[in-house]
C-alpha cells in the first residue's frame, strides 16, 4: 500500500467512523471501486490496518471527549474500590456494553475477515439505513431515559452487529439508543463514548494476534503510521461535525445517503462491475 493510499483511507476512516454510515463499508467500497488490493490481499494484515485506523479515530474522539473519558475512568476506578457514584456506575455500564462485540469478535472475527462480500455491504447499508430512519421517526425522547444494565447490553448487542461491513457501529448504537428513548445528541454521545473501550480492546487483541509491532511487515509500517495519523485528524473533525448535525438535521440525511450508496453498489454488482462474484 502506498503512503497516499494509506492517507486517503485514513481520512475516509476518520470521517465515516462516527457518522452513522459505516467506516468499514466505505473502506471496502472505495478499495473495490479503485481496484486496489491492499497488502496483496492479505485479510489478516488488512484487518490489522483497519484496527490501526480505528486507533487513529480513538485518538480523535479522545481529543474531543478526553476530559469526560478521564472523569469516567477515575469514577469507574473509585467504584471498583467501593466509592460508589452514579458516574462510576455509568462507567462500568459502558464497559459492559463492549462485552457482546468482544465475544462476537473473538468467536467469529476470522470468519468475518474471510467473507466480506461487497453485495452484503450494499444490502446492510440500505437495511440499516432504513432501520435508523424508522427508529428516529417513531421514537419519542424520554426525559427520564438513562443507561442501565439492560440498556447497556442492548446497545452492546447492536454494536456487535457492526462487525458485518455496512452496518455501522455508531449507527447501530444510535438506532438502539433512540429506540430506548434517548435524545439524538445523547444517542450520538453514547455511541462515541462506547467506541473508546471497544476500539482499545480490538487494538490490543489484534496486536497480540500479530505477535506485537514486529508482526507488521517492515514495508507496511509507514502505511500504518500515516493512515493512523490521518484517521486521528479527520476523526476529530467528524466528531465535531456529528455533534452539530444531530442537533440541527437529525439522522434522516444519513439514512438517505446510506440507502443511495447501498443501492448504487448493488446496481454496479448487477452490471457485473469488475466481474465481482456474488459468492
C-alpha positions as CSV (number, residue, x, y, z in Angstrom):
1,X,0.0,0.0,0.0
2,X,1.4,3.4,-1.0
3,X,1.6,6.3,1.5
4,X,-1.0,8.2,-0.5
5,X,-3.5,5.3,-0.4
6,X,-2.9,5.0,3.3
7,X,-3.6,8.7,3.9
8,X,-6.7,8.7,1.7
9,X,-8.1,5.6,3.5
10,X,-7.2,7.1,6.9
11,X,-9.1,10.3,6.1
12,X,-12.1,8.2,4.9
13,X,-12.0,6.1,8.0
14,X,-11.9,9.1,10.3
15,X,-14.7,10.9,8.5
16,X,-17.0,7.9,8.5
17,X,-16.2,6.2,11.8
18,X,-18.5,8.3,14.0
19,X,-21.1,9.3,11.3
20,X,-23.7,6.5,11.1
21,X,-22.6,5.4,7.6
22,X,-20.2,2.6,8.2
23,X,-16.5,3.2,8.0
24,X,-15.6,-0.4,7.2
25,X,-18.2,-0.4,4.4
26,X,-16.7,2.7,2.9
27,X,-13.2,1.3,3.1
28,X,-14.4,-1.8,1.3
29,X,-16.3,0.1,-1.3
30,X,-13.5,2.5,-2.1
31,X,-10.9,-0.2,-2.5
32,X,-13.3,-2.1,-4.7
33,X,-14.1,0.9,-6.9
34,X,-10.4,1.8,-7.2
35,X,-9.3,-1.8,-7.9
36,X,-6.8,-1.7,-5.0
37,X,-5.5,-4.9,-3.4
38,X,-4.2,-3.7,-0.1
39,X,-1.3,-5.7,1.3
40,X,-1.5,-8.1,-1.6
41,X,-4.9,-9.3,-0.5
42,X,-3.7,-10.5,3.0
43,X,-7.0,-10.4,5.0
44,X,-5.2,-10.5,8.4
45,X,-2.9,-7.6,7.6
46,X,-5.8,-5.6,6.1
47,X,-7.8,-6.2,9.3
48,X,-4.8,-5.1,11.3
49,X,-4.6,-1.9,9.2
50,X,-8.3,-1.3,9.8
51,X,-7.7,-1.6,13.5
52,X,-4.8,0.8,13.3
53,X,-7.1,3.3,11.6
54,X,-9.6,2.8,14.4
55,X,-6.9,3.6,16.9
56,X,-6.4,6.9,15.0
57,X,-10.1,7.6,15.3
58,X,-9.9,6.7,19.0
59,X,-7.3,9.5,19.4
60,X,-9.7,11.8,17.6
61,X,-12.6,11.1,19.9
62,X,-10.3,11.4,22.9
63,X,-9.2,14.8,21.7
64,X,-12.9,15.8,21.8
65,X,-14.2,13.9,24.8
66,X,-10.9,13.4,26.6
67,X,-11.9,15.2,29.8
68,X,-15.1,13.3,30.1
69,X,-13.4,9.9,29.4
70,X,-10.8,10.6,32.1
71,X,-13.6,11.5,34.5
72,X,-15.4,8.3,33.7
73,X,-12.2,6.2,34.2
74,X,-11.5,7.8,37.5
75,X,-15.1,7.3,38.7
76,X,-15.0,3.7,37.5
77,X,-11.8,3.0,39.5
78,X,-13.4,4.6,42.6
79,X,-16.5,2.5,42.0
80,X,-14.4,-0.7,41.9
81,X,-12.7,0.4,45.2
82,X,-16.1,0.8,46.9
83,X,-16.7,4.5,46.5
84,X,-19.9,4.3,44.6
85,X,-21.4,7.1,42.5
86,X,-23.7,7.5,39.5
87,X,-20.8,8.4,37.3
88,X,-18.9,5.3,38.4
89,X,-21.8,3.1,37.7
90,X,-22.2,4.7,34.2
91,X,-18.5,4.0,33.5
92,X,-18.9,0.3,34.2
93,X,-22.1,0.1,32.2
94,X,-20.2,1.5,29.2
95,X,-17.6,-1.3,29.8
96,X,-20.5,-3.9,30.0
97,X,-21.7,-2.6,26.6
98,X,-18.5,-3.7,25.0
99,X,-18.9,-7.4,26.0
100,X,-21.2,-8.5,23.1
101,X,-18.8,-7.1,20.5
102,X,-15.8,-8.6,22.2
103,X,-17.4,-12.1,22.4
104,X,-18.6,-12.0,18.7
105,X,-15.3,-10.6,17.6
106,X,-13.2,-13.3,19.2
107,X,-15.6,-16.1,18.2
108,X,-16.3,-15.1,14.6
109,X,-13.7,-12.4,13.7
110,X,-11.7,-14.8,11.4
111,X,-14.8,-15.9,9.6
112,X,-15.9,-12.3,9.1
113,X,-12.5,-11.4,7.7
114,X,-12.8,-14.1,5.0
115,X,-16.4,-13.3,3.9
116,X,-16.6,-9.6,3.2
117,X,-18.8,-9.8,0.0
118,X,-19.5,-6.4,-1.4
119,X,-23.1,-7.2,-2.1
120,X,-23.6,-7.9,1.6
121,X,-22.3,-4.4,2.3
122,X,-24.7,-2.9,-0.2
123,X,-27.6,-4.7,1.5
124,X,-26.6,-3.7,5.0
125,X,-26.1,-0.1,4.1
126,X,-29.7,0.0,2.8
127,X,-31.4,-2.1,5.5
128,X,-29.7,-0.5,8.5
129,X,-30.2,2.9,7.0
130,X,-33.9,2.3,6.8
131,X,-33.8,1.0,10.4
132,X,-32.0,4.2,11.6
133,X,-34.6,6.4,9.8
134,X,-37.6,4.3,11.2
135,X,-36.2,4.3,14.7
136,X,-35.5,8.0,14.7
137,X,-39.0,8.8,13.3
138,X,-41.0,6.6,15.6
139,X,-39.1,7.2,18.9
140,X,-40.0,9.8,21.4
141,X,-37.3,11.2,23.7
142,X,-38.0,10.3,27.3
143,X,-36.6,12.8,29.8
144,X,-36.1,10.0,32.3
145,X,-34.1,7.8,29.8
146,X,-30.9,6.6,31.5
147,X,-28.4,3.9,30.8
148,X,-29.0,0.8,32.8
149,X,-27.8,-2.8,32.7
150,X,-30.4,-3.9,30.2
151,X,-29.8,-0.9,28.1
152,X,-26.0,-1.4,28.1
153,X,-26.5,-5.0,26.8
154,X,-29.0,-3.8,24.2
155,X,-26.6,-1.2,22.9
156,X,-23.8,-3.6,23.1
157,X,-25.7,-6.2,21.0
158,X,-26.4,-3.5,18.4
159,X,-22.7,-2.6,18.4
160,X,-21.7,-6.2,17.8
161,X,-23.8,-6.2,14.6
162,X,-21.2,-3.7,13.1
163,X,-18.7,-6.5,12.7
164,X,-20.5,-7.0,9.4
165,X,-19.4,-4.3,6.9
166,X,-22.0,-1.8,6.1
167,X,-23.9,-1.9,9.4
168,X,-22.0,1.0,11.1
169,X,-21.1,0.6,14.8
170,X,-22.1,4.2,15.6
171,X,-25.3,3.9,13.5
172,X,-26.4,0.7,15.2
173,X,-25.8,2.2,18.7
174,X,-27.6,5.4,17.8
175,X,-30.6,3.4,16.4
176,X,-30.8,1.3,19.6
177,X,-30.4,4.3,21.8
178,X,-33.2,6.2,20.0
179,X,-35.5,3.1,20.4
180,X,-34.8,3.2,24.2
181,X,-35.9,6.9,24.4
182,X,-32.5,8.7,24.4
183,X,-32.4,12.0,22.6
184,X,-30.4,12.4,19.3
185,X,-27.5,14.2,21.0
186,X,-27.3,11.7,23.8
187,X,-27.6,8.8,21.4
188,X,-24.6,10.2,19.5
189,X,-22.7,10.8,22.7
190,X,-23.3,7.2,23.9
191,X,-22.1,5.9,20.5
192,X,-18.9,7.9,20.7
193,X,-18.2,7.0,24.4
194,X,-18.8,3.3,23.7
195,X,-16.2,3.4,20.9
196,X,-13.4,4.0,23.4
197,X,-13.2,0.6,25.2
198,X,-14.2,-1.5,22.2
199,X,-11.6,0.1,19.9
200,X,-9.0,-0.1,22.6
201,X,-9.8,-3.7,23.2
202,X,-9.8,-4.6,19.5
203,X,-6.4,-2.9,19.1
204,X,-4.8,-4.8,21.9
205,X,-6.3,-8.1,20.7
206,X,-5.1,-7.6,17.2
207,X,-1.7,-6.6,18.3
208,X,-1.3,-9.8,20.3
209,X,-2.7,-11.8,17.4
210,X,0.0,-10.3,15.1
211,X,2.7,-11.0,17.7
212,X,3.3,-7.4,18.6
213,X,4.5,-4.5,16.5
214,X,7.1,-6.8,15.0
215,X,4.3,-8.7,13.3
216,X,3.7,-5.8,11.0
217,X,5.9,-6.2,8.0
218,X,8.6,-3.5,7.7
219,X,7.4,-2.4,4.3
220,X,3.9,-1.8,5.7
221,X,4.8,0.2,8.7
222,X,4.9,3.6,7.0
223,X,1.3,3.0,5.6
224,X,0.1,2.1,9.1
225,X,1.6,5.2,10.7
226,X,0.4,7.7,8.1
227,X,-3.0,6.1,7.9
228,X,-3.4,6.3,11.7
229,X,-2.4,9.9,11.8
230,X,-4.8,10.8,9.0
231,X,-7.6,8.9,10.7
232,X,-7.0,10.8,14.0
233,X,-7.2,14.2,12.5
234,X,-10.3,13.5,10.3
235,X,-11.9,11.6,13.2
236,X,-11.7,14.6,15.5
237,X,-13.3,16.7,12.8
238,X,-16.0,14.1,12.3
239,X,-16.9,14.1,16.0
240,X,-17.4,17.9,15.9
241,X,-19.4,17.6,12.7
242,X,-21.7,14.9,14.1
243,X,-22.4,16.8,17.4
244,X,-23.6,19.8,15.3
245,X,-25.6,17.8,12.7
246,X,-27.6,15.7,15.1
247,X,-28.9,18.8,16.8
248,X,-29.8,20.5,13.6
249,X,-30.9,17.9,11.0
250,X,-31.3,14.6,12.8
251,X,-30.5,11.3,11.3
252,X,-32.6,11.3,8.1
253,X,-29.9,12.7,5.7
254,X,-27.6,9.8,6.8
255,X,-30.3,7.3,6.2
256,X,-30.9,8.6,2.7
257,X,-27.2,8.6,1.9
258,X,-26.8,5.1,3.1
259,X,-29.7,3.9,1.0
260,X,-28.4,5.6,-2.1
261,X,-24.9,4.3,-1.7
262,X,-26.1,0.8,-1.0
263,X,-28.4,0.8,-4.0
264,X,-25.5,2.1,-6.2
265,X,-23.3,-0.8,-5.0
266,X,-26.0,-3.4,-5.8
267,X,-26.6,-1.8,-9.2
268,X,-22.9,-2.0,-10.1
269,X,-22.9,-5.6,-9.0
270,X,-25.9,-6.3,-11.2
271,X,-23.9,-4.7,-14.1
272,X,-21.0,-7.0,-13.5
273,X,-18.6,-4.2,-12.5
274,X,-15.1,-5.7,-12.2
275,X,-16.8,-9.1,-12.7
276,X,-17.2,-9.3,-8.9
277,X,-18.7,-12.7,-7.9
278,X,-21.8,-12.8,-5.8
279,X,-20.5,-15.8,-3.8
